[in-house]
Amino acid sequence: MDLDFVQLGDTGLQTSEIQFGTWRFGKETEEGNLEIDEPRAHELLDAYADHGGRFIDTADVYGGGTCEEWIGDWLADRDREAYTIASKIYWQIREGDPNSRGTNRKNVRHRIDALLDRLGTDYVDVLYIHRWDDETSAREMMKTLNGLVEDGRVHYLGTSTLVPNEWKVAKANQIAREEGWEPFTVAQPRYNLVDREIEGGYLDMADDYGLAVCPWSPLGQGFLTGKYSRDEGLTGESRAAESSRFREAYLTDENFDVLDELRTVADEVDATIAQTAIAYHMAHEGITAPIVGARTVDQLEENLGAAEVDLSAEQVERLREAKGGPYSDI
Ligand SMILES: NC(=O)c1ccc[n+]([C@@H]2O[C@H](COP(=O)([O-])OP(=O)(O)OC[C@H]3O[C@@H](n4cnc5c(N)ncnc54)[C@H](OP(=O)(O)O)[C@@H]3O)[C@@H](O)[C@H]2O)c1
């Protein structure tokens, strides 16, 4: 099974219908172990690429920078041009230094050089702002980001999260339009069958500005797989379940109702629960490509199998309705 290409919103770029997220590469657990170490990271990247996967999502803070270094080491033996690499900047990197956070010109210019160095490449295909910086004007941010596109270090600009403050993205894109600068063309919000906040104005905004929508946590950090049950809780292994915040947010009766419907639809289409949850994104008109995570190669290969699952309009509707609206038509 090989992944297909999809158009990245209104850009001219074709890229993978399922993107691979590397958030857990080099991430330390509370016991001081790594959730995913370098050999495992490279196995996962190999498996993704072997199935035709070409879109790798990272951020400059993942693993404190080691995630990008490991991707860079892996890319060094590959044809870099064949891959779409997205990274993100925003979070503070030096204690006590407010300029080392956000989208002020000094920080953006420093961060892009540092991340390109770690990735061992001259450019990233997409540079996201990881969060919105209220201390820097939209004009300063867009002018600085436009400079990175003009000098070739960045191909496209992306914006992450920001629900329900999507008006800020609209404002920034309006400034860019008026000035002839590069606007945001890619959006990366959280979205999955139990986290539905983008179904209000966010998807409408993205549609209006022609933004590609590439959601993170399409599996609700593993909740929308077969390993949680209403009666027994976690029945397999999970890093997310170690967090009380995750347990309180996800292990609710309302969410287990969604999981019940997901299980029913999965049986109907002869797919796994995780595949069906991902296939839902692929059937959704307003979604470009989900960013899927995996801790093991088995999980990743299962997840990529979603590309072969077709859901009917009626099944998509039932999945949507399993957790009450509001949801948009897009
Ligand atoms: N922009 C942002 O602010 C932001 C925020 C979060 C994530 N992201 C991006 O989005 C990517 C994906 O996010 P995510 O990791 O939350 O995505 P996810 O796909 O919802 O969850 C991935 C996790 O679910 C579990 N899992 C995956 N496949 C499974 C399977 N087949 N069976 C059982 N368990 C499975 C694994 O954890 P366990 O095995 O430990 O349960 C895995 O680490 C990240 O890597 C990152 O690139 C961006």
The ligand as an ORCA input file, in Angstrom:
! r2SCAN-3c Opt
* xyz 0 1
  N       0.641     22.098     16.602
  C       0.542     21.590     17.801
  O       0.422     22.306     18.799
  C       0.576     20.082     17.956
  C       0.159     19.489     19.155
  C       0.196     18.100     19.241
  C       0.651     17.347     18.160
  N       1.078     17.955     17.006
  C       1.568     17.188     15.843
  O       0.643     16.166     15.534
  C       1.269     14.882     15.599
  C       0.283     13.835     16.037
  O      -0.211     14.152     17.348
  P      -0.529     12.990     18.364
  O       0.712     12.220     18.663
  O      -1.291     13.556     19.491
  O      -1.468     12.119     17.385
  P      -2.434     10.894     17.527
  O      -2.277     10.211     16.206
  O      -3.773     11.364     17.945
  O      -1.851      9.994     18.699
  C      -0.664      9.279     18.542
  C      -0.473      8.352     19.740
  O      -1.555      7.425     19.826
  C      -1.071      6.113     20.100
  N      -1.344      5.321     18.894
  C      -1.123      5.691     17.594
  N      -1.506      4.734     16.749
  C      -2.009      3.725     17.504
  C      -2.563      2.483     17.186
  N      -2.692      2.072     15.926
  N      -2.978      1.687     18.216
  C      -2.855      2.085     19.499
  N      -2.314      3.275     19.858
  C      -1.903      4.100     18.863
  C       0.439      6.264     20.351
  O       0.683      6.548     21.729
  P       0.670      5.429     22.908
  O       1.004      4.106     22.274
  O       1.662      5.893     23.892
  O      -0.746      5.467     23.412
  C       0.783      7.508     19.569
  O       1.912      8.189     20.073
  C       2.447     15.113     16.553
  O       3.461     14.136     16.402
  C       2.895     16.481     16.120
  O       3.660     16.391     14.928
  C       1.036     19.317     16.904
*
